Amino acid sequence: MTNRVVVTGMGVLSPIGNNIKEFTENLKSGISGIKYIPELKDFGFRCQIGGLINYSFEYDEILRNFFLESASKFVKYTIITAHEAFKTANLQFEYDPDSEPDFDTGVIIGSSIGAIDYYINTIYQKVINKEIRKLRSTTTEYSMISAPSAILAGIIGAANYVGFNSSACATGLESIILGYNRIKNGEAKRMITGGVDIYSPYAWAGFEALRILPIDYNDKPTKASRPMSKSASGFVPAEGCGIIILENLEVAIKRNAPIFAEIIGAAINSGGQRNGGSITASNPQGLISCIQNALHSANINAQEIDYISGHLTSTSNDTKEIYCWAKALNRYNEDFPYINALKSLTGHCQSAAGTIETIAAIIQMNENFLHPSLNCEDLHPEIEHIVSHTKIPFFTKSNLYLQTIIKANLGFGDINAVLILKKFNL
Amino acid sequence: MNNNEIKEIVLNIIKKYTLKKEELENLPENPHIINDLKINSARIVEIIIDIEEKFNIEIENELLKKINYLNDIIDIIKSKVEKKNN
């Protein structure tokens, strides 16, 4: 027997908004969160732009309540975002050491670069200065890669699966799928899922070394992220955190929870780093099969898809991705579903991308609009050949009816993740 | 600095780490750090580091084992501060 799974809570911390309300407003107005970062120039980066969170962590009440003022950044982002997700879900978010463990609730928060800030600013400094004695007892709990999950679980008393996932840029979407599968299979009633990655020149240096960041936009940052454009020249790095609360439908109904969407299908695979796939590129066979597996698991026809929330990073891989969507869905030109790229607004939030983009997709579905896909007026000719201009919102499109949406993220390691969501109906 | 002054400073440091702030009211005269003050044992190290910074002293690891009650901490601080001032 399988269980129906619904989204009952959402929280976001992103370059275009520190909560769902701001995020929704900025989606509607199509505002870019990409800015010039002077520090990157000082470090000698060729790409000196990115999407940063604009949030004041000092004297933050939520962090202070949980003694997390000196925690690593990815822990702080997670707890602040989770606090919002719990609020939207009408669930308590407070620490009660006398409460019973909640064996029905689990946590999976993924990341790629983890506590890199903490290693560099705290641990490295103390070790190199021979001041190990001054390291705090929290050093391990703030720096371990499972810290966001473990600390969050401790606050809420989650006692189902409490773990961590990492699959590069597919991490955020993968965590939702892992949580979805647990509830669907009856192993959990509620799963807190999400992805988080922070800004760090030490992590971004690796992208710079790969020569995959755009270098011609330091004086016009909002133009740099151009998914689907023929002038796309690399992804714009960004930071962020997204948390999604999933619940067994019966449990959600019983407690009268708000229901933002139903998850009806999902698939994860890899292209095996063969046939055009590599550690950095996707094998089209893998993505096509992943999309089709997701459709199969949702038991729907490709014609039912109204909107695609693409991975679309603003690299040459965008054309390959569009080809895979068309091939997998067998839908071309005017028949191609609507498609846009959130990364044109936020940049690439790495492990948080999948979660933040899923939240954006759910908001658009529920409010029947599409945010503009910025900077793709000069559509890539290979994409133009497959998708009609009318299916790509160059400006905000409203008064649409979006019932079924499909979301994909691709990660280094030739990893694919695909999720299908639907407006909730009993 | 008398015992009461030291005690107040130490309790203020401990307050940062106690899981239940309300437990700090109605404390016994000489509370047990972990049982009465509801401190996670891993946080003892934090408290010691804070005390070292606050009083500008160094508390050796061997002394840590002798700390069970609040008065144990106060005695250590008192003797360290006196030694420093001499």
HADDOCK unambig.tbl for C-alpha pairs under 7 A between the chains (distance, minus, plus):
assign (segid A and resid 134 and name CA) (segid B and resid 49 and name CA) 6.94 0.50 0.50
assign (segid A and resid 136 and name CA) (segid B and resid 45 and name CA) 6.99 0.50 0.50
assign (segid A and resid 136 and name CA) (segid B and resid 46 and name CA) 5.92 0.50 0.50
assign (segid A and resid 137 and name CA) (segid B and resid 42 and name CA) 6.25 0.50 0.50
assign (segid A and resid 137 and name CA) (segid B and resid 43 and name CA) 6.54 0.50 0.50
assign (segid A and resid 137 and name CA) (segid B and resid 45 and name CA) 5.93 0.50 0.50
assign (segid A and resid 137 and name CA) (segid B and resid 46 and name CA) 6.13 0.50 0.50
